[in-house]
Amino acid sequence: MSNYMNDVPMTPGASASMGTAQDTEVVAFLAKTENASDVSTVLATIYKSDPTDKVNKKTDIQAVQQFVTVKISEIGMSFIVEEGKHFQGQVFFKRSIFQEYHCQANSSAYVDHQSVVPQMPSFQFKINLAMILDCLNIFGHTPNKYTSLQFVYRGYGSPFILLLEEDGVITNCSIKTMDAEDTLSFDYAGTVANRVLIDSDNLLEAFGELDYSSSILKILLTPDIPFLKLSTNGQMGAFTMDFCKSREPGEIFESFQLNEPIRHSFQLSLIKPCIKALTIAKKTRMLLTRNGLLSFQHVVPIGTHVHTIEFYILASDLPDDMTF
């Protein structure tokens, strides 16, 4: 996978789509947007290492082999990362964010273009997420300059291609794809759950008070004051953050459904990506079930589009045989 990037000598203004009519005929998927930076900003939230670290960037990419499952359908693209059976992070890009979007879907399948829920994918493969982010940022970030992006995929076994153009300079990044196993499916229907919708900045402030030397984070969602409690026990000792000590839940949550006190413990390392996404989110839906499933759904407005970033984490205090 080392040779994933090649410059393409093309004259300014030349089409970067496919090149020839024959090539176009075998393209199974193509999506084009005028701002690669927006895609990179959202995708980076599910990457555990920081791809914007210019000092250690090359070391990180060589050391961290973090793969993402890409699912492409008629309604959009999903990028899904997982860690064992306890963590999943996913980004969904609706087709409407792209200026062009072409996918050779199964013609016998019903397609709901208005749906915001990823449907049965037409294509699915696994790819190195670090390489995608490196390619998306190949031109850097210059104020008032935009890098156009095309995703191109020719079908099973083919590489995933990123075509980027800025100021007439076109770069072709071709990344090897691999077969992908089925991703986890978390079903909390029918179980008791507490839900809140909260301003992301407020939740970020709460998580910012934690002792990150701790390996475990305890979360309590309850219908009683303080409604949300976060607890850690690290090098600085035991720490507890009570989210609210006096007000009604309707004053701090935009909406809420708090049925009963629910408390579980989670690996703090699995929570960190969820916290990183809070920095660009506007609103966050937080869910905690009696069975120990924690979910964050971040609503991220960038430009004229709204993106959704979701995380699912299973509690570390569950029996080993419990599954979803």
C-alpha positions as CSV (number, residue, x, y, z in Angstrom):
1,M,0.0,0.0,0.0
2,S,3.0,2.3,-0.1
3,N,2.6,3.5,-3.6
4,Y,-0.8,5.1,-3.2
5,M,-0.1,8.6,-4.6
6,N,0.9,9.6,-8.1
7,D,0.9,13.0,-9.7
8,V,-1.0,13.2,-13.0
9,P,0.5,15.6,-15.6
10,M,-2.6,17.2,-17.0
11,T,-3.1,20.6,-18.6
12,P,-5.1,23.2,-16.7
13,G,-8.8,22.9,-17.5
14,A,-8.5,19.3,-18.7
15,S,-11.2,16.9,-17.5
16,A,-10.2,14.9,-14.4
17,S,-13.2,12.6,-14.6
18,M,-12.0,9.6,-16.5
19,G,-10.1,10.5,-19.6
20,T,-11.7,8.4,-22.3
21,A,-15.2,7.2,-23.2
22,Q,-14.0,3.7,-22.7
23,D,-12.8,4.4,-19.2
24,T,-16.1,6.1,-18.4
25,E,-18.0,3.0,-19.3
26,V,-16.4,0.9,-16.6
27,V,-16.7,3.5,-13.8
28,A,-19.1,2.1,-11.1
29,F,-19.1,5.1,-8.9
30,L,-18.2,8.8,-9.2
31,A,-18.8,11.7,-6.8
32,K,-17.5,15.2,-7.1
33,T,-17.4,18.2,-4.7
34,E,-15.7,21.5,-4.9
35,N,-14.4,21.5,-1.4
36,A,-12.2,18.6,-0.3
37,S,-11.6,20.3,3.1
38,D,-15.1,19.8,4.3
39,V,-14.9,16.1,3.6
40,S,-11.6,15.9,5.4
41,T,-12.8,17.8,8.4
42,V,-15.7,15.5,8.9
43,L,-13.8,12.2,8.2
44,A,-11.0,13.2,10.6
45,T,-13.3,12.9,13.5
46,I,-13.4,9.1,13.3
47,Y,-9.6,8.8,12.9
48,K,-8.0,8.1,16.3
49,S,-4.7,9.8,15.5
50,D,-4.6,13.5,14.6
51,P,-3.9,13.8,10.8
52,T,-3.3,17.5,11.1
53,D,-0.2,17.0,13.2
54,K,2.4,18.2,10.7
55,V,5.4,17.1,12.9
56,N,4.4,13.5,13.4
57,K,2.1,13.0,10.4
58,K,4.4,10.6,8.5
59,T,5.2,8.6,11.6
60,D,1.5,8.2,12.5
61,I,0.5,7.0,9.0
62,Q,3.2,4.3,9.1
63,A,2.5,3.3,12.6
64,V,-1.3,3.4,12.7
65,Q,-3.0,1.0,10.3
66,Q,-6.5,2.2,10.9
67,F,-8.9,0.9,8.3
68,V,-12.4,2.1,7.4
69,T,-15.2,0.3,5.8
70,V,-16.6,2.3,2.9
71,K,-20.2,1.6,1.8
72,I,-21.6,3.3,-1.3
73,S,-25.2,3.4,-2.2
74,E,-27.6,5.5,-4.3
75,I,-28.3,7.8,-1.4
76,G,-24.7,8.4,-0.2
77,M,-21.4,7.2,1.2
78,S,-20.7,5.7,4.7
79,F,-17.3,5.5,6.3
80,I,-17.3,3.2,9.3
81,V,-14.5,2.4,11.8
82,E,-14.7,-0.3,14.4
83,E,-12.6,-1.5,17.3
84,G,-13.5,-5.1,18.3
85,K,-17.1,-5.4,19.2
86,H,-17.2,-2.4,21.6
87,F,-16.7,0.6,19.4
88,Q,-18.0,2.0,16.1
89,G,-17.7,5.4,14.6
90,Q,-19.4,6.3,11.3
91,V,-19.8,9.3,9.0
92,F,-22.5,9.5,6.3
93,F,-22.2,11.8,3.4
94,K,-25.6,12.3,1.7
95,R,-25.5,12.4,-2.1
96,S,-26.8,16.0,-2.0
97,I,-23.5,17.4,-0.7
98,F,-21.9,16.4,-4.0
99,Q,-22.3,18.5,-7.2
100,E,-22.1,15.2,-9.2
101,Y,-23.0,11.7,-7.9
102,H,-23.3,8.6,-10.0
103,C,-23.6,5.1,-8.6
104,Q,-24.5,1.9,-10.6
105,A,-27.0,0.5,-8.1
106,N,-28.8,-2.7,-8.4
107,S,-31.6,-1.9,-10.8
108,S,-33.9,-4.3,-9.1
109,A,-33.6,-2.6,-5.7
110,Y,-36.0,0.1,-4.5
111,V,-34.1,3.3,-3.9
112,D,-35.5,6.1,-1.7
113,H,-33.5,9.2,-2.6
114,Q,-35.1,11.2,0.3
115,S,-33.9,8.8,2.9
116,V,-31.2,9.9,5.4
117,V,-30.5,6.3,6.5
118,P,-27.8,4.4,4.6
119,Q,-29.5,1.6,2.6
120,M,-28.2,-1.7,1.3
121,P,-24.8,-0.7,-0.3
122,S,-24.1,-1.2,-4.0
123,F,-20.4,-1.4,-3.2
124,Q,-18.5,-2.2,0.0
125,F,-14.8,-2.4,0.7
126,K,-12.1,-1.7,3.3
127,I,-9.4,1.0,2.9
128,N,-6.7,2.7,4.9
129,L,-8.3,5.8,6.5
130,A,-4.9,7.5,7.2
131,M,-4.1,7.4,3.5
132,I,-7.5,9.0,2.6
133,L,-6.9,11.8,5.0
134,D,-3.4,12.3,3.7
135,C,-4.6,12.5,0.2
136,L,-7.4,14.9,1.0
137,N,-4.9,17.3,2.6
138,I,-2.2,17.0,0.0
139,F,-2.6,20.7,-1.0
140,G,-2.7,21.9,2.6
141,H,-5.1,24.5,3.8
142,T,-4.8,28.0,2.2
143,P,-7.3,30.7,3.1
144,N,-9.8,31.5,0.3
145,K,-8.5,28.5,-1.8
146,Y,-10.6,25.5,-2.5
147,T,-9.5,22.0,-3.6
148,S,-12.0,20.2,-5.8
149,L,-12.4,16.4,-5.2
150,Q,-13.6,13.5,-7.1
151,F,-14.1,10.0,-5.7
152,V,-13.8,7.3,-8.4
153,Y,-14.4,3.5,-8.0
154,R,-14.4,1.1,-10.9
155,G,-15.8,-1.9,-9.1
156,Y,-14.8,-4.9,-7.1
157,G,-11.0,-5.3,-6.7
158,S,-10.3,-1.9,-8.1
159,P,-8.5,0.8,-6.2
160,F,-10.4,3.8,-4.7
161,I,-9.3,6.9,-6.5
162,L,-9.2,10.5,-5.3
163,L,-8.7,13.2,-8.0
164,L,-7.9,16.5,-6.5
165,E,-7.4,19.8,-8.3
166,E,-6.3,23.3,-7.1
167,D,-5.2,26.2,-9.3
168,G,-4.9,23.9,-12.3
169,V,-2.7,21.3,-10.6
170,I,-4.3,17.9,-10.6
171,T,-3.2,15.0,-8.4
172,N,-4.3,11.4,-8.6
173,C,-4.3,9.3,-5.5
174,S,-5.0,5.6,-6.0
175,I,-5.5,3.5,-2.8
176,K,-5.7,-0.2,-2.6
177,T,-9.1,-1.7,-1.5
178,M,-9.7,-4.9,0.4
179,D,-12.7,-7.1,1.1
180,A,-14.7,-5.9,4.0
181,E,-16.5,-8.0,6.6
182,D,-20.0,-7.0,7.8
183,T,-20.0,-4.1,10.2
184,L,-21.6,-4.2,13.6
185,S,-25.3,-3.5,14.0
186,F,-26.4,-1.9,17.3
187,D,-30.1,-2.4,18.0
188,Y,-31.5,-0.7,21.1
189,A,-35.2,-0.9,20.1
190,G,-37.2,-2.3,22.9
191,T,-34.7,-1.6,25.7
192,V,-35.0,1.1,28.3
193,A,-33.0,4.1,27.3
194,N,-32.3,7.6,28.4
195,R,-32.0,10.3,25.6
196,V,-31.0,13.9,25.6
197,L,-30.4,16.5,22.9
198,I,-27.8,19.1,24.1
199,D,-25.7,21.9,22.7
200,S,-22.4,20.4,21.7
201,D,-20.3,23.2,23.3
202,N,-21.9,22.6,26.7
203,L,-21.1,18.8,26.4
204,L,-17.6,19.6,25.3
205,E,-17.1,21.8,28.3
206,A,-18.3,19.0,30.6
207,F,-15.9,16.4,29.1
208,G,-13.1,18.9,29.2
209,E,-13.2,18.8,33.0
210,L,-12.2,15.1,33.1
211,D,-8.9,13.5,34.3
212,Y,-7.7,11.8,31.1
213,S,-5.1,9.8,33.0
214,S,-8.0,7.6,34.0
215,S,-8.7,4.5,32.0
216,I,-12.4,4.3,32.9
217,L,-15.2,6.9,32.6
218,K,-18.4,6.3,34.5
219,I,-21.5,8.0,33.0
220,L,-24.8,8.4,34.8
221,L,-28.0,9.7,33.0
222,T,-30.8,10.1,35.5
223,P,-34.2,11.9,35.7
224,D,-33.0,13.5,38.9
225,I,-30.5,16.3,39.6
226,P,-27.7,16.4,38.3
227,F,-29.3,14.6,35.2
228,L,-25.8,13.9,33.8
229,K,-22.8,12.8,35.9
230,L,-19.3,12.0,34.7
231,S,-16.7,10.3,37.0
232,T,-13.0,9.4,36.5
233,N,-10.3,8.0,38.8
234,G,-6.8,8.8,37.6
235,Q,-3.4,10.1,38.7
236,M,-5.1,13.3,40.0
237,G,-7.5,11.2,42.1
238,A,-11.2,10.7,41.9
239,F,-13.1,13.4,40.0
240,T,-16.9,13.8,39.5
241,M,-18.6,16.4,37.2
242,D,-22.2,17.1,38.0
243,F,-23.7,18.6,34.9
244,C,-26.5,20.5,36.7
245,K,-27.2,21.0,40.4
246,S,-30.4,23.1,40.5
247,R,-32.2,23.6,37.2
248,E,-34.9,21.6,35.5
249,P,-33.8,19.3,32.6
250,G,-35.8,21.3,30.1
251,E,-33.5,24.3,30.8
252,I,-30.3,22.5,29.8
253,F,-31.5,20.0,27.3
254,E,-33.3,20.9,24.1
255,S,-35.2,17.7,24.4
256,F,-34.9,14.7,26.8
257,Q,-36.4,11.4,27.8
258,L,-35.1,10.3,31.1
259,N,-36.8,7.2,32.3
260,E,-34.7,5.9,35.2
261,P,-31.2,6.2,36.6
262,I,-28.8,4.4,34.2
263,R,-25.1,4.2,35.0
264,H,-22.3,2.3,33.2
265,S,-18.5,2.4,32.9
266,F,-16.7,2.8,29.6
267,Q,-13.1,2.7,28.3
268,L,-12.1,6.4,28.2
269,S,-9.9,5.7,25.1
270,L,-13.1,4.8,23.2
271,I,-14.8,8.0,24.3
272,K,-12.1,10.3,23.1
273,P,-13.1,10.2,19.4
274,C,-16.6,11.1,20.4
275,I,-15.3,14.1,22.3
276,K,-13.1,15.2,19.4
277,A,-16.2,15.4,17.1
278,L,-17.8,17.8,19.6
279,T,-15.4,20.5,18.6
280,I,-17.1,20.9,15.2
281,A,-20.6,19.8,16.1
282,K,-23.6,22.1,16.8
283,K,-26.0,19.7,18.5
284,T,-25.5,16.2,20.0
285,R,-28.0,13.5,20.7
286,M,-26.7,11.3,23.6
287,L,-28.3,7.9,24.4
288,L,-27.5,5.5,27.2
289,T,-29.4,2.2,27.5
290,R,-30.0,-0.1,30.5
291,N,-28.1,-2.7,28.5
292,G,-24.9,-0.6,28.4
293,L,-25.0,0.9,24.9
294,L,-23.8,4.5,24.7
295,S,-24.5,6.5,21.5
296,F,-23.5,10.0,20.3
297,Q,-25.1,11.5,17.2
298,H,-23.4,14.7,16.3
299,V,-25.1,17.2,14.0
300,V,-22.3,19.1,12.1
301,P,-23.2,22.0,9.9
302,I,-20.4,23.0,7.5
303,G,-21.2,25.6,4.8
304,T,-24.6,25.0,3.4
305,H,-24.7,21.3,4.4
306,V,-25.4,19.3,7.6
307,H,-23.4,16.1,8.3
308,T,-24.1,13.4,10.8
309,I,-21.3,11.7,12.8
310,E,-22.3,8.7,15.0
311,F,-20.5,6.7,17.6
312,Y,-21.6,3.6,19.4
313,I,-19.7,2.3,22.5
314,L,-20.5,-0.7,24.7
315,A,-19.9,-0.5,28.4
316,S,-16.9,-2.2,29.9
317,D,-18.9,-3.5,32.8
318,L,-21.1,-5.8,30.7
319,P,-21.0,-9.6,30.9
320,D,-18.7,-11.1,28.2
321,D,-21.5,-13.0,26.5
322,M,-23.8,-9.9,26.1
323,T,-24.2,-8.9,22.4
324,F,-26.3,-6.5,20.4
